[in-house]
Amino acid sequence: MINKIIASVLPWMPKKIVWLFSKRYIAGETLDSAVAVASRLAKNGVSSTIDHLGEYITDIGEARMVRDIYKDMIERFEREKLSVTYSLKPSNFGMLIDFEVCCQFVREVVAKAKEYNSFVRIDMEDSRCVDDELELYRRLHAEFPQNVGIVIQAYLKRTPNDLLFLEKLHSSSTPVNVRLCKGIYVEPPEIAYKERKVINEQYIKALEFFLQKGIYVGIATHDRALTDYAQTLIKSLAVKPDRYEFQMLYGVTPDLRAQIVKAGHPMRVYVPYGKEWFGYSSRRLKENPHLITYILKALFKR
Ligand code: FAD
């Protein structure tokens, strides 16, 4: 209910007010801000994956620009000697307009990352995108097995089949690298589980699957029940730290993040930057409606 209210009110809120809430989740609008955040995190033993904000472009001409932004970003982090990875949303490369153009541009970004022995993760978007994003991954993984990864959303009812698809792609010479998250898009009940308990059960099944199959997994969650379980599982299966990492979003649960780092686990933070922060922030807000209090506080402070 509260999510519906927020969804209807959000487009009418002054952007300046939404920014006051958003800035905790976003490095800033410029590449410099992303470099600054990533270097601060690195000093605390935390890796970063950098995302240039933007999604669902409607003009395929913009895709070329996004490709260039990513190539420049990769060059910049190399010059800074900051070892990061990159995350991208295929809809920002025009996937919903022209799949082949999107494939070509994302391929160029992955090829650039390969020049520096780096890595690009294909984020998973809403359920309309899943088939195409898996196909994009399949193609790029065949060409750049060490330099590209994909995301699996535990809440999707199709996920058990997608795990088998990934298992088929996985071998010692073509290792699959996956980020496991719960899934953030609002989906109908035919497509995605809705209850937290069921989603967590699905998450655990997928995590066990990846760890047991030796598939590298980014354990992307801020849910303490899941991070506790994952740590126990890693210990009992004696999983080496080169087979997994924990992943969290910039600005979310920094205390839990610090505890996991202190326990000796690898940690990567997803650092978004750019001018297109509104869509990203709106999802954070709908996901966690209690954050509306930040906006209300900001309103009353004016
Ligand atoms: P939840 O049960 O939602 O949250 C657990 C606890 O974390 C909450 O109780 C709260 O204390 C805290 N928390 C969670 N969110 C917030 C917040 N916004 N602000 C403050 N506290 C919060 N989803 C996709 O669909 N596709 C992707 O490609 C994708 N990539 C991701 C990459 C990373 C590194 C991470 C961490 C998440 C990604 N997600 C992605 C989002 C993910 O699917 C979830 O929606 C999100 O992580 C919240 O789920 P949770 O596992 O943290 O559990």
Residues whose N, C-alpha, C, O or C-beta is under 5 A from the ligand:
A	BS01	FAD	D123 M124 V151 C181 K182 G183 I184 Y185 A220 T221 H222 D223 Q247 M248 L249 V252 T253 Y270 R284 N288
